[in-house]
Amino acid sequence: MTSRWIPRWEVRKIKLNQREEEVCFDLETKMFACPRCSPICLKGGIPDSGSYFFNEKDLTEHLLAHKYSLWTKRRVQEREQEEEEEETEGNED
């Protein structure tokens, strides 16, 4: 058994605020993929990473949250904390 799959993308349009947005829908898993996190899915490619959703509502909420990019800000903050911890451990020796 493998932990990877070969998606069969279908480009669908959803309403996002007052405009239509093209999103990726995998016919194999019945999951949506964020086209901003994984733009290659719009061309039928296989993304290296991305955000996947079981329903259109969750994808819509994720797309609206992109303007805040909270997940990228958190990663930077986590890295800074890890670096501070490493520096503190280095000073204890």
N, C-alpha and C positions, 0 to 999 in steps of 0.2 A: 504494500500500500504506500502511496506517496502523499506528501503534505502539500503538493502543488497541483494546480489544475490549469488547463488551457481554456481560458475564457472565450466565449463566443459573444462578443459585444454587439449590442444593438443601441444605436443612438436614439434617445428619446428626448422629447421636449417637455419641460415642466414649467409651470408658472412660478416666477420668483418676483415677488412684489408686483410690479406692473409690466414685467417683460418676460419673454420666454428664454429659457436657458437650456442648452443642450447638455444632457447628462448621459452617462454610460450605464447600460443595464446588461448584466451577464445572463444569457439564456440558460446556462448550465446550472448556476447556483441560485439564480433568481435574486441576485443582490445588485444594488446600485453602487457605482464607484464615483467618487468626487472627481469631476473633470479638471478641477484646479489643482488638486493634489497629484493627479495622475493623468495629465493631458494626453498621453500616448494612447489611452483607451479609446479616445474619439477617433483615432486612426486604425483601431483594431489591434493595436499592439498589446504586449504583456507588460504591465507596470512592475517595476522593481519594488515599489512600496506605494502605499496610498491609504485612503480612508474608504471603508466599505460599509454599506447600510442595508438593513433588511427591508426598509420601507421608504417611500418617497418623503414622508413627513420628516424623518430624521435627517435625510440628505438635505432637505430644504433648510432645516435649522443649522446644519453644518455650513452650508453655503453662505447663509446670512452671517454666521460667526466669523467667516474668513476676514472680514474687514477689521476684526479685532486681533486676529492671529494670536490668540491666547496660548495655544500649544507651543508656538515658537518662543514666546516670551518666557514660558515656564521652563523650557529646556535650558535657556541661557541662565536663568536664575539657579537651576539645579546644578549646572556645571560650576557656577561661581561658588556655590556652597561646598561642592566636592573639593574644589581647589583650596578653599579656605581650610577645610578639614585636613587636607594633606599637608598644608603649610604648618598648621598647628601641631600635627603629629611629628613633623620634621623638627620642630623647635623643642620638643620634649626630650629628644635624645641627648 
